[in-house]
Amino acid sequence: MPDASVADLMAFYGGMGSFNDLVIHRRNGHPIHADQINAVNEKVQTLGFRIRIQAIELSHSSVLSRSARTGNTKTD
């Protein structure tokens, strides 16, 4: 995955109106039963967290791979 794609994905997690602000709820126009709201939001947050972790891991592996190809051991 190109670095730009990882950076674009990570941008969804910062600032106002980001993925972190997503709340599935009837008041927000989502067709959901009241007894499902908590479970659905927990699942959305869990999946979002897993996506973010994988994007971070991809970013780190990309930096390490690039360093190995160029012989540069500096990764920051």
DSSP file (Angstrom, degrees, kcal/mol; ACC not computed):
  #  RESIDUE AA STRUCTURE BP1 BP2  ACC     N-H-->O    O-->H-N    N-H-->O    O-->H-N    TCO  KAPPA ALPHA  PHI   PSI    X-CA   Y-CA   Z-CA
    1    1 A M              0   0    0      0, 0.0     5,-0.1     0, 0.0    61,-0.0   0.000 360.0 360.0 360.0 128.3    0.0    0.0    0.0
    2    2 A P    >>  -     0   0    0      0, 0.0     4,-1.5     0, 0.0     3,-0.7  -0.280 360.0-117.3 -63.3 149.8    1.5    3.4   -0.9
    3    3 A D  H 3> S+     0   0    0      1,-0.2     4,-2.6     2,-0.2     5,-0.2   0.855 113.6  60.0 -55.9 -37.5    2.4    5.8    1.9
    4    4 A A  H 3> S+     0   0    0      1,-0.2     4,-2.6     2,-0.2    -1,-0.2   0.878 102.8  52.1 -61.5 -37.6   -0.2    8.3    0.6
    5    5 A S  H <> S+     0   0    0     -3,-0.7     4,-2.4     2,-0.2    -1,-0.2   0.902 110.1  47.7 -66.0 -40.8   -3.0    5.8    1.0
    6    6 A V  H  X S+     0   0    0     -4,-1.5     4,-2.7     2,-0.2    -2,-0.2   0.921 112.8  48.9 -64.9 -43.5   -2.0    5.1    4.6
    7    7 A A  H  X S+     0   0    0     -4,-2.6     4,-1.6     2,-0.2    -2,-0.2   0.907 110.9  50.3 -62.9 -41.3   -1.8    8.8    5.3
    8    8 A D  H  X S+     0   0    0     -4,-2.6     4,-0.6     2,-0.2    -1,-0.2   0.918 111.8  48.2 -62.1 -43.0   -5.2    9.4    3.7
    9    9 A L  H >< S+     0   0    0     -4,-2.4     3,-1.4     1,-0.2    -2,-0.2   0.918 109.5  51.9 -63.4 -43.9   -6.7    6.6    5.8
   10   10 A M  H >< S+     0   0    0     -4,-2.7     3,-1.8     1,-0.3    -1,-0.2   0.800  97.9  67.5 -64.6 -27.8   -5.1    8.0    9.0
   11   11 A A  H >< S+     0   0    0     -4,-1.6     3,-1.1     1,-0.3    -1,-0.3   0.749  87.5  68.0 -64.1 -23.0   -6.6   11.4    8.2
   12   12 A F  T << S+     0   0    0     -3,-1.4     7,-3.6    -4,-0.6     8,-0.4   0.638  96.2  56.7 -69.3 -12.4  -10.1    9.9    8.8
   13   13 A Y  T <  S+     0   0    0     -3,-1.8     2,-0.4    -4,-0.2    -1,-0.2   0.350  96.5  71.7-103.0   5.1   -9.2    9.6   12.5
   14   14 A G  S <  S+     0   0    0     -3,-1.1     5,-0.1    -4,-0.1     0, 0.0  -0.934  80.2   9.1-127.8 147.7   -8.3   13.2   13.4
   15   15 A G  S >  S-     0   0    0     -2,-0.4     3,-1.2     3,-0.1     6,-0.2  -0.051  95.9 -31.9  85.8 174.1  -10.2   16.4   13.8
   16   16 A M  T 3  S+     0   0    0      1,-0.2    -2,-0.1     4,-0.1     3,-0.1  -0.407 127.3  21.6 -68.0 140.4  -13.9   17.3   14.0
   17   17 A G  T 3  S+     0   0    0      1,-0.2    -1,-0.2    -2,-0.1    -3,-0.1   0.666  93.9 140.1  77.9  16.9  -16.2   15.2   12.0
   18   18 A S  S X  S-     0   0    0     -3,-1.2     3,-1.9    -5,-0.1     4,-0.3  -0.232  73.6 -90.6 -84.9 177.0  -13.7   12.3   11.9
   19   19 A F  G >  S+     0   0    0     -7,-3.6     3,-1.8     1,-0.3    -6,-0.2   0.845 124.6  65.7 -55.4 -34.8  -14.4    8.6   12.2
   20   20 A N  G 3  S+     0   0    0     -8,-0.4    -1,-0.3     1,-0.3    -7,-0.1   0.739  98.2  54.2 -61.7 -22.0  -13.9    8.9   15.9
   21   21 A D  G <  S+     0   0    0     -3,-1.9    -1,-0.3    -6,-0.2     2,-0.2   0.499  79.7 120.4 -89.7  -5.0  -17.0   11.1   16.0
   22   22 A L    <   +     0   0    0     -3,-1.8     2,-0.4    -4,-0.3    -3,-0.0  -0.436  35.2 174.9 -67.3 125.5  -19.3    8.5   14.3
   23   23 A V        -     0   0    0     -2,-0.2     2,-0.7     2,-0.1     5,-0.1  -0.975  24.4-143.6-132.8 118.7  -22.2    7.5   16.5
   24   24 A I        +     0   0    0     -2,-0.4     2,-0.3    13,-0.2    17,-0.2  -0.725  45.6 137.3 -81.6 118.3  -24.9    5.2   15.0
   25   25 A H    > > -     0   0    0     -2,-0.7     5,-1.8     1,-0.1     3,-1.2  -0.987  65.1-116.1-160.6 151.3  -28.2    6.3   16.5
   26   26 A R  G > 5S+     0   0    0     -2,-0.3     3,-2.1     1,-0.3    -1,-0.1   0.860 114.6  61.9 -59.9 -36.0  -31.7    6.9   15.4
   27   27 A R  G 3 5S+     0   0    0      1,-0.3    -1,-0.3     2,-0.1    -3,-0.0   0.748 101.3  53.7 -63.3 -21.9  -31.3   10.7   16.2
   28   28 A N  G < 5S-     0   0    0     -3,-1.2    -1,-0.3     2,-0.1    -2,-0.2   0.303 127.1-100.4 -94.5   8.5  -28.6   10.7   13.6
   29   29 A G  T < 5S+     0   0    0     -3,-2.1    -3,-0.2     1,-0.3    -2,-0.1   0.549  75.5 142.0  88.7   7.7  -31.0    9.2   11.0
   30   30 A H      < -     0   0    0     -5,-1.8     2,-1.7     1,-0.1    -1,-0.3  -0.685  56.0-126.3 -85.5 133.4  -29.7    5.7   11.2
   31   31 A P        +     0   0    0      0, 0.0     2,-0.3     0, 0.0    -1,-0.1  -0.582  60.6 134.2 -79.2  88.1  -32.4    3.0   10.9
   32   32 A I        -     0   0    0     -2,-1.7     2,-0.2     0, 0.0    -6,-0.1  -0.987  56.7-115.9-139.4 144.6  -31.5    1.1   14.1
   33   33 A H    >>  -     0   0    0     -2,-0.3     3,-2.1     1,-0.1     4,-0.7  -0.550  30.1-119.1 -78.6 147.0  -33.5   -0.4   17.0
   34   34 A A  G >4 S+     0   0    0      1,-0.3     3,-0.7    -2,-0.2     4,-0.4   0.831 112.2  57.5 -56.1 -36.4  -32.9    1.2   20.4
   35   35 A D  G 34 S+     0   0    0      1,-0.2    -1,-0.3     2,-0.1     4,-0.3   0.541 106.2  50.9 -76.1  -3.9  -31.7   -2.1   21.9
   36   36 A Q  G <> S+     0   0    0     -3,-2.1     4,-2.7     2,-0.1     5,-0.3   0.569  83.5  90.5-103.2 -13.1  -29.0   -2.4   19.2
   37   37 A I  H <X S+     0   0    0     -3,-0.7     4,-2.4    -4,-0.7     5,-0.2   0.905  88.3  43.6 -55.6 -52.7  -27.4    1.0   19.5
   38   38 A N  H  > S+     0   0    0     -4,-0.4     4,-2.4     1,-0.2    -1,-0.2   0.937 116.3  46.3 -61.9 -48.0  -24.7    0.1   22.1
   39   39 A A  H  > S+     0   0    0     -4,-0.3     4,-2.2     1,-0.2    -1,-0.2   0.900 113.8  48.7 -63.0 -41.7  -23.6   -3.1   20.5
   40   40 A V  H  X S+     0   0    0     -4,-2.7     4,-2.6     2,-0.2    -1,-0.2   0.924 112.4  47.6 -65.8 -43.9  -23.5   -1.6   17.1
   41   41 A N  H  X S+     0   0    0     -4,-2.4     4,-2.4    -5,-0.3    -2,-0.2   0.875 110.7  51.7 -67.0 -36.4  -21.4    1.4   18.2
   42   42 A E  H  X S+     0   0    0     -4,-2.4     4,-2.4    -5,-0.2    -1,-0.2   0.917 111.8  47.6 -63.2 -42.0  -19.0   -0.9   20.2
   43   43 A K  H  X S+     0   0    0     -4,-2.2     4,-2.7     2,-0.2     5,-0.2   0.918 111.1  50.4 -65.6 -43.8  -18.5   -3.0   17.0
   44   44 A V  H  X S+     0   0    0     -4,-2.6     4,-2.5     1,-0.2    -2,-0.2   0.924 112.9  46.4 -59.9 -45.2  -18.0    0.1   14.8
   45   45 A Q  H  X S+     0   0    0     -4,-2.4     4,-2.4     2,-0.2    -1,-0.2   0.893 112.2  50.7 -66.0 -39.7  -15.4    1.4   17.3
   46   46 A T  H  X S+     0   0    0     -4,-2.4     4,-2.2     2,-0.2    -2,-0.2   0.936 113.3  44.8 -63.3 -46.6  -13.7   -2.0   17.5
   47   47 A L  H  X S+     0   0    0     -4,-2.7     4,-2.3     1,-0.2    -2,-0.2   0.903 112.9  51.3 -64.9 -40.9  -13.4   -2.3   13.8
   48   48 A G  H  X S+     0   0    0     -4,-2.5     4,-2.4    -5,-0.2    -1,-0.2   0.893 109.5  50.6 -62.2 -40.1  -12.3    1.3   13.4
   49   49 A F  H  X S+     0   0    0     -4,-2.4     4,-2.6     2,-0.2    -2,-0.2   0.915 109.9  49.9 -63.6 -43.5   -9.6    0.7   16.0
   50   50 A R  H  X S+     0   0    0     -4,-2.2     4,-2.2     2,-0.2    -2,-0.2   0.892 110.8  49.7 -63.9 -39.6   -8.4   -2.5   14.1
   51   51 A I  H  X S+     0   0    0     -4,-2.3     4,-2.3     2,-0.2    -1,-0.2   0.931 111.4  49.2 -63.4 -44.9   -8.2   -0.6   10.8
   52   52 A R  H  X S+     0   0    0     -4,-2.4     4,-2.3     1,-0.2    -2,-0.2   0.914 110.6  49.9 -62.7 -43.3   -6.2    2.2   12.5
   53   53 A I  H  X S+     0   0    0     -4,-2.6     4,-2.5     1,-0.2    -1,-0.2   0.916 111.2  49.0 -61.7 -43.6   -3.8   -0.2   14.0
   54   54 A Q  H  X S+     0   0    0     -4,-2.2     4,-2.5     1,-0.2    -1,-0.2   0.881 109.7  51.9 -65.8 -36.5   -3.3   -2.0   10.7
   55   55 A A  H  X S+     0   0    0     -4,-2.3     4,-2.4     2,-0.2    -1,-0.2   0.906 110.2  49.0 -65.1 -40.6   -2.7    1.3    9.0
   56   56 A I  H  X S+     0   0    0     -4,-2.3     4,-2.5     2,-0.2    -2,-0.2   0.926 111.6  49.2 -63.4 -44.3   -0.1    2.2   11.6
   57   57 A E  H  X S+     0   0    0     -4,-2.5     4,-2.6     1,-0.2    -2,-0.2   0.901 111.0  49.9 -63.0 -40.6    1.6   -1.2   11.1
   58   58 A L  H  X S+     0   0    0     -4,-2.5     4,-2.2     2,-0.2    -1,-0.2   0.911 110.4  50.7 -62.6 -41.8    1.6   -0.7    7.3
   59   59 A S  H  X S+     0   0    0     -4,-2.4     4,-1.9     1,-0.2    -2,-0.2   0.922 112.4  46.0 -61.9 -44.9    3.1    2.7    7.7
   60   60 A H  H  X S+     0   0    0     -4,-2.5     4,-2.5     1,-0.2    -2,-0.2   0.904 112.7  49.3 -66.3 -42.1    5.9    1.4   10.0
   61   61 A S  H  X S+     0   0    0     -4,-2.6     4,-2.5     1,-0.2    -1,-0.2   0.851 109.3  53.6 -67.9 -32.1    6.7   -1.6    7.7
   62   62 A S  H  X S+     0   0    0     -4,-2.2     4,-2.4    -5,-0.2    -1,-0.2   0.910 110.0  46.9 -65.8 -42.4    6.8    0.8    4.8
   63   63 A V  H  X S+     0   0    0     -4,-1.9     4,-2.3     2,-0.2    -2,-0.2   0.924 114.4  47.0 -64.9 -44.8    9.4    3.0    6.5
   64   64 A L  H  X S+     0   0    0     -4,-2.5     4,-2.3     2,-0.2    -2,-0.2   0.902 112.9  49.1 -64.8 -41.0   11.4    0.0    7.6
   65   65 A S  H  X S+     0   0    0     -4,-2.5     4,-2.0     2,-0.2    -2,-0.2   0.919 111.7  48.6 -64.0 -44.2   11.3   -1.5    4.1
   66   66 A R  H  X S+     0   0    0     -4,-2.4     4,-1.9     1,-0.2     6,-0.3   0.889 110.9  51.6 -63.0 -39.6   12.3    1.8    2.5
   67   67 A S  H  X>S+     0   0    0     -4,-2.3     4,-1.4     1,-0.2     5,-1.1   0.902 108.8  50.5 -64.2 -41.5   15.2    2.1    5.0
   68   68 A A  H  <5S+     0   0    0     -4,-2.3    -1,-0.2     1,-0.2    -2,-0.2   0.884 110.6  49.4 -64.6 -38.3   16.4   -1.4    4.2
   69   69 A R  H  <5S+     0   0    0     -4,-2.0    -1,-0.2     1,-0.2    -2,-0.2   0.866 118.9  37.5 -68.6 -36.5   16.4   -0.7    0.4
   70   70 A T  H  <5S-     0   0    0     -4,-1.9    -1,-0.2     2,-0.2    -2,-0.2   0.562 106.7-120.9 -93.7  -8.8   18.3    2.5    0.8
   71   71 A G  T  <5 +     0   0    0     -4,-1.4     2,-0.6     1,-0.3    -3,-0.2   0.562  66.6 139.9  78.8   7.6   20.6    1.4    3.6
   72   72 A N      < -     0   0    0     -5,-1.1    -1,-0.3    -6,-0.3    -2,-0.2  -0.756  33.7-173.0 -86.9 121.8   19.3    4.1    5.8
   73   73 A T        +     0   0    0     -2,-0.6     2,-0.5    -3,-0.1    -1,-0.1   0.539  56.3 101.6 -92.0  -7.0   18.9    2.9    9.4
   74   74 A K        +     0   0    0      1,-0.1    -2,-0.1    -7,-0.1     0, 0.0  -0.686  44.4 176.0 -79.7 124.2   17.2    6.1   10.6
   75   75 A T              0   0    0     -2,-0.5    -1,-0.1     1,-0.1   -12,-0.1   0.267 360.0 360.0-115.1   9.2   13.4    5.5   10.8
   76   76 A D              0   0    0    -13,-0.0    -1,-0.1     0, 0.0    -2,-0.0   0.463 360.0 360.0-103.1 360.0   12.1    8.8   12.2
